[in-house]
Amino acid sequence: MARCGAPTKAGGRCRRPVVTGTSRCPVHQGQWSAYGVAQRKEKEAKEKKRKIRKKR
Ligand SMILES: [Zn+2]
């Protein structure tokens, strides 16, 4: 399982497992919402392309 890895106020790194489809845990998704949304869109676009290819 991938870890969140976001820097914490304590100086360490977040050890929570990431949410499937994103690169951050639920706690840090808020801070990185824009980043997460961009990644989601990219993944969705790739999946759509794959589906179209499969249909053809
Ligand atoms: Zn985190």
N, CA, C, O and the ligand as a Tripos MOL2 file, in Angstrom:
@<TRIPOS>MOLECULE
protein
  225   223    57     0     0
PROTEIN
NO_CHARGES

@<TRIPOS>ATOM
      1 N           0.8500   -1.2110    0.0000 N.3       1 MET1
      2 CA          0.0000    0.0000    0.0000 C.3       1 MET1
      3 C           0.8790    1.2520    0.0000 C.2       1 MET1
      4 O           1.8560    1.3250    0.7450 O.2       1 MET1
      5 N           0.5410    2.2130   -0.8150 N.am      2 ALA2
      6 CA          1.2740    3.4750   -0.8470 C.3       2 ALA2
      7 C           0.9040    4.3220    0.3600 C.2       2 ALA2
      8 O          -0.2260    4.2770    0.8460 O.2       2 ALA2
      9 N           1.8620    5.0870    0.8320 N.am      3 ARG3
     10 CA          1.6060    5.9500    1.9890 C.3       3 ARG3
     11 C           1.4060    7.3910    1.5210 C.2       3 ARG3
     12 O           1.8640    7.7950    0.4520 O.2       3 ARG3
     13 N           0.6990    8.1530    2.3680 N.am      4 CYS4
     14 CA          0.3840    9.5460    2.0240 C.3       4 CYS4
     15 C           1.6830   10.3300    1.8310 C.2       4 CYS4
     16 O           1.9020   10.9090    0.7670 O.2       4 CYS4
     17 N           2.5500   10.3510    2.8580 N.am      5 GLY5
     18 CA          3.8520   11.0120    2.7370 C.3       5 GLY5
     19 C           3.7870   12.5210    2.8220 C.2       5 GLY5
     20 O           4.8030   13.1820    2.6050 O.2       5 GLY5
     21 N           2.6260   13.0980    3.1310 N.am      6 ALA6
     22 CA          2.5260   14.5570    3.2340 C.3       6 ALA6
     23 C           3.2550   15.0340    4.4890 C.2       6 ALA6
     24 O           3.1650   14.3840    5.5300 O.2       6 ALA6
     25 N           3.9760   16.1560    4.4120 N.am      7 PRO7
     26 CA          4.6720   16.6810    5.5850 C.3       7 PRO7
     27 C           3.6870   17.0940    6.6590 C.2       7 PRO7
     28 O           2.6610   17.7090    6.3700 O.2       7 PRO7
     29 N           4.0070   16.7500    7.9110 N.am      8 THR8
     30 CA          3.1260   17.0850    9.0260 C.3       8 THR8
     31 C           3.7050   18.2320    9.8390 C.2       8 THR8
     32 O           4.8810   18.5720    9.7050 O.2       8 THR8
     33 N           2.8660   18.8250   10.6850 N.am      9 LYS9
     34 CA          3.3260   19.9420   11.5170 C.3       9 LYS9
     35 C           4.3860   19.4860   12.5130 C.2       9 LYS9
     36 O           5.2050   20.2820   12.9740 O.2       9 LYS9
     37 N           4.3580   18.1890   12.8410 N.am     10 ALA10
     38 CA          5.3270   17.6500   13.8040 C.3      10 ALA10
     39 C           6.7060   17.5000   13.1760 C.2      10 ALA10
     40 O           7.6750   17.2310   13.8860 O.2      10 ALA10
     41 N           6.8160   17.6650   11.8670 N.am     11 GLY11
     42 CA          8.1080   17.5630   11.2060 C.3      11 GLY11
     43 C           8.3190   16.2210   10.5420 C.2      11 GLY11
     44 O           9.3160   16.0120    9.8520 O.2      11 GLY11
     45 N           7.3860   15.3100   10.7470 N.am     12 GLY12
     46 CA          7.5240   13.9930   10.1170 C.3      12 GLY12
     47 C           6.6940   13.9080    8.8630 C.2      12 GLY12
     48 O           6.3230   14.9200    8.2670 O.2      12 GLY12
     49 N           6.4120   12.6890    8.4740 N.am     13 ARG13
     50 CA          5.5870   12.5040    7.2860 C.3      13 ARG13
     51 C           4.3720   11.6480    7.6310 C.2      13 ARG13
     52 O           4.4320   10.7720    8.4940 O.2      13 ARG13
     53 N           3.2840   11.9200    6.9440 N.am     14 CYS14
     54 CA          2.0440   11.1880    7.2010 C.3      14 CYS14
     55 C           2.2310    9.7120    6.8440 C.2      14 CYS14
     56 O           2.7540    9.3800    5.7800 O.2      14 CYS14
     57 N           1.8020    8.8520    7.7320 N.am     15 ARG15
     58 CA          1.9710    7.4020    7.4820 C.3      15 ARG15
     59 C           0.6570    6.7470    7.0890 C.2      15 ARG15
     60 O           0.5910    5.5270    6.9390 O.2      15 ARG15
     61 N          -0.3850    7.5430    6.9210 N.am     16 ARG16
     62 CA         -1.6800    6.9440    6.5830 C.3      16 ARG16
     63 C          -1.6730    6.4020    5.1520 C.2      16 ARG16
     64 O          -1.0350    6.9880    4.2760 O.2      16 ARG16
     65 N          -2.3600    5.3110    4.9070 N.am     17 PRO17
     66 CA         -2.4790    4.7990    3.5350 C.3      17 PRO17
     67 C          -3.2920    5.7570    2.6790 C.2      17 PRO17
     68 O          -4.2360    6.3860    3.1580 O.2      17 PRO17
     69 N          -2.9190    5.8630    1.4120 N.am     18 VAL18
     70 CA         -3.5910    6.7980    0.5120 C.3      18 VAL18
     71 C          -4.9680    6.2630    0.1180 C.2      18 VAL18
     72 O          -5.2500    5.0690    0.2160 O.2      18 VAL18
     73 N          -5.8080    7.1890   -0.3270 N.am     19 VAL19
     74 CA         -7.1220    6.8000   -0.8420 C.3      19 VAL19
     75 C          -6.9590    6.2780   -2.2580 C.2      19 VAL19
     76 O          -6.2080    6.8480   -3.0490 O.2      19 VAL19
     77 N          -7.6430    5.2190   -2.5760 N.am     20 THR20
     78 CA         -7.5320    4.6430   -3.9180 C.3      20 THR20
     79 C          -7.8920    5.6800   -4.9810 C.2      20 THR20
     80 O          -8.9470    6.3110   -4.9040 O.2      20 THR20
     81 N          -7.0340    5.8520   -5.9510 N.am     21 GLY21
     82 CA         -7.2850    6.8140   -7.0160 C.3      21 GLY21
     83 C          -6.6740    8.1800   -6.7510 C.2      21 GLY21
     84 O          -6.7140    9.0600   -7.6110 O.2      21 GLY21
     85 N          -6.1040    8.3610   -5.5530 N.am     22 THR22
     86 CA         -5.4650    9.6310   -5.2380 C.3      22 THR22
     87 C          -4.0630    9.3720   -4.6940 C.2      22 THR22
     88 O          -3.6470    8.2220   -4.5500 O.2      22 THR22
     89 N          -3.3390   10.4480   -4.3940 N.am     23 SER23
     90 CA         -1.9830   10.2890   -3.8800 C.3      23 SER23
     91 C          -1.9050   10.7060   -2.4160 C.2      23 SER23
     92 O          -0.8120   10.7610   -1.8510 O.2      23 SER23
     93 N          -3.0580   11.0030   -1.7840 N.am     24 ARG24
     94 CA         -3.0420   11.4690   -0.3950 C.3      24 ARG24
     95 C          -4.1040   10.7360    0.4170 C.2      24 ARG24
     96 O          -5.0470   10.1550   -0.1210 O.2      24 ARG24
     97 N          -3.9110   10.7880    1.7390 N.am     25 CYS25
     98 CA         -4.8850   10.1820    2.6500 C.3      25 CYS25
     99 C          -6.0890   11.1230    2.7910 C.2      25 CYS25
    100 O          -6.0200   12.2720    2.3540 O.2      25 CYS25
    101 N          -7.1750   10.6620    3.3840 N.am     26 PRO26
    102 CA         -8.3670   11.5050    3.5330 C.3      26 PRO26
    103 C          -8.0830   12.7930    4.2890 C.2      26 PRO26
    104 O          -8.6860   13.8270    4.0020 O.2      26 PRO26
    105 N          -7.1680   12.7380    5.2560 N.am     27 VAL27
    106 CA         -6.8610   13.9290    6.0700 C.3      27 VAL27
    107 C          -6.2070   15.0180    5.2340 C.2      27 VAL27
    108 O          -6.5100   16.1980    5.4100 O.2      27 VAL27
    109 N          -5.3190   14.6400    4.3320 N.am     28 HIS28
    110 CA         -4.5510   15.6260    3.5670 C.3      28 HIS28
    111 C          -5.1280   15.8860    2.1800 C.2      28 HIS28
    112 O          -4.5810   16.6840    1.4180 O.2      28 HIS28
    113 N          -6.2160   15.2250    1.8550 N.am     29 GLN29
    114 CA         -6.8050   15.4720    0.5360 C.3      29 GLN29
    115 C          -7.2650   16.9090    0.3980 C.2      29 GLN29
    116 O          -7.2080   17.4830   -0.6890 O.2      29 GLN29
    117 N          -7.7240   17.4950    1.5000 N.am     30 GLY30
    118 CA         -8.2130   18.8690    1.4480 C.3      30 GLY30
    119 C          -7.1440   19.8310    0.9840 C.2      30 GLY30
    120 O          -7.3890   20.6990    0.1460 O.2      30 GLY30
    121 N          -5.9290   19.6650    1.5500 N.am     31 GLN31
    122 CA         -4.8360   20.5690    1.1990 C.3      31 GLN31
    123 C          -4.4370   20.4080   -0.2570 C.2      31 GLN31
    124 O          -4.0340   21.3640   -0.9190 O.2      31 GLN31
    125 N          -4.5570   19.1780   -0.7400 N.am     32 TRP32
    126 CA         -4.0640   18.8860   -2.0830 C.3      32 TRP32
    127 C          -5.2290   18.6310   -3.0300 C.2      32 TRP32
    128 O          -5.0860   17.9070   -4.0150 O.2      32 TRP32
    129 N          -6.3630   19.2170   -2.7370 N.am     33 SER33
    130 CA         -7.5540   18.9210   -3.5360 C.3      33 SER33
    131 C          -7.3090   19.1990   -5.0240 C.2      33 SER33
    132 O          -7.6420   18.3730   -5.8740 O.2      33 SER33
    133 N          -6.7340   20.3490   -5.3340 N.am     34 ALA34
    134 CA         -6.5160   20.6990   -6.7450 C.3      34 ALA34
    135 C          -5.6330   19.6550   -7.4110 C.2      34 ALA34
    136 O          -5.9090   19.2110   -8.5250 O.2      34 ALA34
    137 N          -4.5750   19.2690   -6.7200 N.am     35 TYR35
    138 CA         -3.6520   18.2530   -7.2490 C.3      35 TYR35
    139 C          -4.3920   16.9330   -7.4440 C.2      35 TYR35
    140 O          -4.2550   16.2870   -8.4830 O.2      35 TYR35
    141 N          -5.1620   16.5430   -6.4610 N.am     36 GLY36
    142 CA         -5.8980   15.2830   -6.5630 C.3      36 GLY36
    143 C          -6.8920   15.3060   -7.6980 C.2      36 GLY36
    144 O          -7.0100   14.3330   -8.4440 O.2      36 GLY36
    145 N          -7.6110   16.4070   -7.8380 N.am     37 VAL37
    146 CA         -8.6130   16.5040   -8.9070 C.3      37 VAL37
    147 C          -7.9370   16.3920  -10.2710 C.2      37 VAL37
    148 O          -8.4470   15.7170  -11.1650 O.2      37 VAL37
    149 N          -6.7970   17.0470  -10.4310 N.am     38 ALA38
    150 CA         -6.0890   16.9940  -11.7100 C.3      38 ALA38
    151 C          -5.6990   15.5650  -12.0320 C.2      38 ALA38
    152 O          -5.8430   15.1140  -13.1690 O.2      38 ALA38
    153 N          -5.2060   14.8560  -11.0330 N.am     39 GLN39
    154 CA         -4.8120   13.4650  -11.2650 C.3      39 GLN39
    155 C          -6.0280   12.6190  -11.6060 C.2      39 GLN39
    156 O          -5.9740   11.7670  -12.4930 O.2      39 GLN39
    157 N          -7.1090   12.8540  -10.9060 N.am     40 ARG40
    158 CA         -8.3270   12.0850  -11.1960 C.3      40 ARG40
    159 C          -8.7640   12.3090  -12.6420 C.2      40 ARG40
    160 O          -9.1120   11.3650  -13.3520 O.2      40 ARG40
    161 N          -8.7420   13.5540  -13.0580 N.am     41 LYS41
    162 CA         -9.1780   13.8580  -14.4250 C.3      41 LYS41
    163 C          -8.2800   13.1470  -15.4290 C.2      41 LYS41
    164 O          -8.7570   12.5960  -16.4210 O.2      41 LYS41
    165 N          -6.9940   13.1640  -15.1680 N.am     42 GLU42
    166 CA         -6.0550   12.5020  -16.0800 C.3      42 GLU42
    167 C          -6.3600   11.0100  -16.1630 C.2      42 GLU42
    168 O          -6.4140   10.4310  -17.2480 O.2      42 GLU42
    169 N          -6.5570   10.4050  -15.0030 N.am     43 LYS43
    170 CA         -6.8420    8.9610  -14.9790 C.3      43 LYS43
    171 C          -8.1480    8.6740  -15.7090 C.2      43 LYS43
    172 O          -8.2330    7.7320  -16.4960 O.2      43 LYS43
    173 N          -9.1410    9.4720  -15.4500 N.am     44 GLU44
    174 CA        -10.4450    9.2500  -16.1000 C.3      44 GLU44
    175 C         -10.3040    9.3810  -17.6110 C.2      44 GLU44
    176 O         -10.8730    8.5880  -18.3600 O.2      44 GLU44
    177 N          -9.5530   10.3720  -18.0580 N.am     45 ALA45
    178 CA         -9.3720   10.5710  -19.4960 C.3      45 ALA45
    179 C          -8.6790    9.3610  -20.1020 C.2      45 ALA45
    180 O          -9.0570    8.9000  -21.1790 O.2      45 ALA45
    181 N          -7.6700    8.8470  -19.4170 N.am     46 LYS46
    182 CA         -6.9510    7.6780  -19.9250 C.3      46 LYS46
    183 C          -7.8900    6.4780  -19.9800 C.2      46 LYS46
    184 O          -7.8900    5.7220  -20.9510 O.2      46 LYS46
    185 N          -8.6770    6.3140  -18.9440 N.am     47 GLU47
    186 CA         -9.6090    5.1800  -18.9210 C.3      47 GLU47
    187 C         -10.6080    5.2840  -20.0740 C.2      47 GLU47
    188 O         -10.9400    4.2820  -20.7070 O.2      47 GLU47
    189 N         -11.0750    6.4780  -20.3370 N.am     48 LYS48
    190 CA        -12.0390    6.6530  -21.4290 C.3      48 LYS48
    191 C         -11.3980    6.2680  -22.7560 C.2      48 LYS48
    192 O         -12.0070    5.5920  -23.5850 O.2      48 LYS48
    193 N         -10.1560    6.7110  -22.9380 N.am     49 LYS49
    194 CA         -9.4750    6.3830  -24.1830 C.3      49 LYS49
    195 C          -9.3400    4.8710  -24.3160 C.2      49 LYS49
    196 O          -9.5440    4.3050  -25.3890 O.2      49 LYS49
    197 N          -8.9910    4.2290  -23.1990 N.am     50 ARG50
    198 CA         -8.8280    2.7710  -23.2320 C.3      50 ARG50
    199 C         -10.1430    2.0970  -23.6230 C.2      50 ARG50
    200 O         -10.1670    1.1680  -24.4310 O.2      50 ARG50
    201 N         -11.2120    2.5770  -23.0430 N.am     51 LYS51
    202 CA        -12.5180    1.9750  -23.3290 C.3      51 LYS51
    203 C         -12.8620    2.1210  -24.8090 C.2      51 LYS51
    204 O         -13.3720    1.1930  -25.4370 O.2      51 LYS51
    205 N         -12.5790    3.2840  -25.3440 N.am     52 ILE52
    206 CA        -12.8970    3.5150  -26.7600 C.3      52 ILE52
    207 C         -12.0730    2.5620  -27.6220 C.2      52 ILE52
    208 O         -12.5800    1.9750  -28.5780 O.2      52 ILE52
    209 N         -10.8130    2.4170  -27.2750 N.am     53 ARG53
    210 CA         -9.9360    1.5310  -28.0530 C.3      53 ARG53
    211 C         -10.4770    0.1020  -27.9960 C.2      53 ARG53
    212 O         -10.4940   -0.6120  -28.9980 O.2      53 ARG53
    213 N         -10.9130   -0.2950  -26.8110 N.am     54 LYS54
    214 CA        -11.3960   -1.6640  -26.6730 C.3      54 LYS54
    215 C         -12.6470   -1.8720  -27.5260 C.2      54 LYS54
    216 O         -12.8200   -2.9220  -28.1440 O.2      54 LYS54
    217 N         -13.5050   -0.8720  -27.5510 N.am     55 LYS55
    218 CA        -14.7520   -1.0170  -28.3230 C.3      55 LYS55
    219 C         -14.4340   -1.1460  -29.8120 C.2      55 LYS55
    220 O         -15.0670   -1.9170  -30.5330 O.2      55 LYS55
    221 N         -13.4370   -0.3740  -30.2570 N.am     56 ARG56
    222 CA        -13.0930   -0.4300  -31.6810 C.3      56 ARG56
    223 C         -12.3280   -1.7200  -31.9170 C.2      56 ARG56
    224 O         -11.9250   -2.0000  -33.0460 O.2      56 ARG56
    225 ZN         -1.8590   12.2090    4.9940 Zn       57 ZN57
@<TRIPOS>BOND
     1     1     2 1
     2     2     3 1
     3     3     4 2
     4     3     5 am
     5     5     6 1
     6     6     7 1
     7     7     8 2
     8     7     9 am
     9     9    10 1
    10    10    11 1
    11    11    12 2
    12    11    13 am
    13    13    14 1
    14    14    15 1
    15    15    16 2
    16    15    17 am
    17    17    18 1
    18    18    19 1
    19    19    20 2
    20    19    21 am
    21    21    22 1
    22    22    23 1
    23    23    24 2
    24    23    25 am
    25    25    26 1
    26    26    27 1
    27    27    28 2
    28    27    29 am
    29    29    30 1
    30    30    31 1
    31    31    32 2
    32    31    33 am
    33    33    34 1
    34    34    35 1
    35    35    36 2
    36    35    37 am
    37    37    38 1
    38    38    39 1
    39    39    40 2
    40    39    41 am
    41    41    42 1
    42    42    43 1
    43    43    44 2
    44    43    45 am
    45    45    46 1
    46    46    47 1
    47    47    48 2
    48    47    49 am
    49    49    50 1
    50    50    51 1
    51    51    52 2
    52    51    53 am
    53    53    54 1
    54    54    55 1
    55    55    56 2
    56    55    57 am
    57    57    58 1
    58    58    59 1
    59    59    60 2
    60    59    61 am
    61    61    62 1
    62    62    63 1
    63    63    64 2
    64    63    65 am
    65    65    66 1
    66    66    67 1
    67    67    68 2
    68    67    69 am
    69    69    70 1
    70    70    71 1
    71    71    72 2
    72    71    73 am
    73    73    74 1
    74    74    75 1
    75    75    76 2
    76    75    77 am
    77    77    78 1
    78    78    79 1
    79    79    80 2
    80    79    81 am
    81    81    82 1
    82    82    83 1
    83    83    84 2
    84    83    85 am
    85    85    86 1
    86    86    87 1
    87    87    88 2
    88    87    89 am
    89    89    90 1
    90    90    91 1
    91    91    92 2
    92    91    93 am
    93    93    94 1
    94    94    95 1
    95    95    96 2
    96    95    97 am
    97    97    98 1
    98    98    99 1
    99    99   100 2
   100    99   101 am
   101   101   102 1
   102   102   103 1
   103   103   104 2
   104   103   105 am
   105   105   106 1
   106   106   107 1
   107   107   108 2
   108   107   109 am
   109   109   110 1
   110   110   111 1
   111   111   112 2
   112   111   113 am
   113   113   114 1
   114   114   115 1
   115   115   116 2
   116   115   117 am
   117   117   118 1
   118   118   119 1
   119   119   120 2
   120   119   121 am
   121   121   122 1
   122   122   123 1
   123   123   124 2
   124   123   125 am
   125   125   126 1
   126   126   127 1
   127   127   128 2
   128   127   129 am
   129   129   130 1
   130   130   131 1
   131   131   132 2
   132   131   133 am
   133   133   134 1
   134   134   135 1
   135   135   136 2
   136   135   137 am
   137   137   138 1
   138   138   139 1
   139   139   140 2
   140   139   141 am
   141   141   142 1
   142   142   143 1
   143   143   144 2
   144   143   145 am
   145   145   146 1
   146   146   147 1
   147   147   148 2
   148   147   149 am
   149   149   150 1
   150   150   151 1
   151   151   152 2
   152   151   153 am
   153   153   154 1
   154   154   155 1
   155   155   156 2
   156   155   157 am
   157   157   158 1
   158   158   159 1
   159   159   160 2
   160   159   161 am
   161   161   162 1
   162   162   163 1
   163   163   164 2
   164   163   165 am
   165   165   166 1
   166   166   167 1
   167   167   168 2
   168   167   169 am
   169   169   170 1
   170   170   171 1
   171   171   172 2
   172   171   173 am
   173   173   174 1
   174   174   175 1
   175   175   176 2
   176   175   177 am
   177   177   178 1
   178   178   179 1
   179   179   180 2
   180   179   181 am
   181   181   182 1
   182   182   183 1
   183   183   184 2
   184   183   185 am
   185   185   186 1
   186   186   187 1
   187   187   188 2
   188   187   189 am
   189   189   190 1
   190   190   191 1
   191   191   192 2
   192   191   193 am
   193   193   194 1
   194   194   195 1
   195   195   196 2
   196   195   197 am
   197   197   198 1
   198   198   199 1
   199   199   200 2
   200   199   201 am
   201   201   202 1
   202   202   203 1
   203   203   204 2
   204   203   205 am
   205   205   206 1
   206   206   207 1
   207   207   208 2
   208   207   209 am
   209   209   210 1
   210   210   211 1
   211   211   212 2
   212   211   213 am
   213   213   214 1
   214   214   215 1
   215   215   216 2
   216   215   217 am
   217   217   218 1
   218   218   219 1
   219   219   220 2
   220   219   221 am
   221   221   222 1
   222   222   223 1
   223   223   224 2
@<TRIPOS>SUBSTRUCTURE
     1 MET1         2 RESIDUE 1 A MET
     2 ALA2         6 RESIDUE 1 A ALA
     3 ARG3        10 RESIDUE 1 A ARG
     4 CYS4        14 RESIDUE 1 A CYS
     5 GLY5        18 RESIDUE 1 A GLY
     6 ALA6        22 RESIDUE 1 A ALA
     7 PRO7        26 RESIDUE 1 A PRO
     8 THR8        30 RESIDUE 1 A THR
     9 LYS9        34 RESIDUE 1 A LYS
    10 ALA10       38 RESIDUE 1 A ALA
    11 GLY11       42 RESIDUE 1 A GLY
    12 GLY12       46 RESIDUE 1 A GLY
    13 ARG13       50 RESIDUE 1 A ARG
    14 CYS14       54 RESIDUE 1 A CYS
    15 ARG15       58 RESIDUE 1 A ARG
    16 ARG16       62 RESIDUE 1 A ARG
    17 PRO17       66 RESIDUE 1 A PRO
    18 VAL18       70 RESIDUE 1 A VAL
    19 VAL19       74 RESIDUE 1 A VAL
    20 THR20       78 RESIDUE 1 A THR
    21 GLY21       82 RESIDUE 1 A GLY
    22 THR22       86 RESIDUE 1 A THR
    23 SER23       90 RESIDUE 1 A SER
    24 ARG24       94 RESIDUE 1 A ARG
    25 CYS25       98 RESIDUE 1 A CYS
    26 PRO26      102 RESIDUE 1 A PRO
    27 VAL27      106 RESIDUE 1 A VAL
    28 HIS28      110 RESIDUE 1 A HIS
    29 GLN29      114 RESIDUE 1 A GLN
    30 GLY30      118 RESIDUE 1 A GLY
    31 GLN31      122 RESIDUE 1 A GLN
    32 TRP32      126 RESIDUE 1 A TRP
    33 SER33      130 RESIDUE 1 A SER
    34 ALA34      134 RESIDUE 1 A ALA
    35 TYR35      138 RESIDUE 1 A TYR
    36 GLY36      142 RESIDUE 1 A GLY
    37 VAL37      146 RESIDUE 1 A VAL
    38 ALA38      150 RESIDUE 1 A ALA
    39 GLN39      154 RESIDUE 1 A GLN
    40 ARG40      158 RESIDUE 1 A ARG
    41 LYS41      162 RESIDUE 1 A LYS
    42 GLU42      166 RESIDUE 1 A GLU
    43 LYS43      170 RESIDUE 1 A LYS
    44 GLU44      174 RESIDUE 1 A GLU
    45 ALA45      178 RESIDUE 1 A ALA
    46 LYS46      182 RESIDUE 1 A LYS
    47 GLU47      186 RESIDUE 1 A GLU
    48 LYS48      190 RESIDUE 1 A LYS
    49 LYS49      194 RESIDUE 1 A LYS
    50 ARG50      198 RESIDUE 1 A ARG
    51 LYS51      202 RESIDUE 1 A LYS
    52 ILE52      206 RESIDUE 1 A ILE
    53 ARG53      210 RESIDUE 1 A ARG
    54 LYS54      214 RESIDUE 1 A LYS
    55 LYS55      218 RESIDUE 1 A LYS
    56 ARG56      222 RESIDUE 1 A ARG
    57 ZN57       225 GROUP 0 **** ****
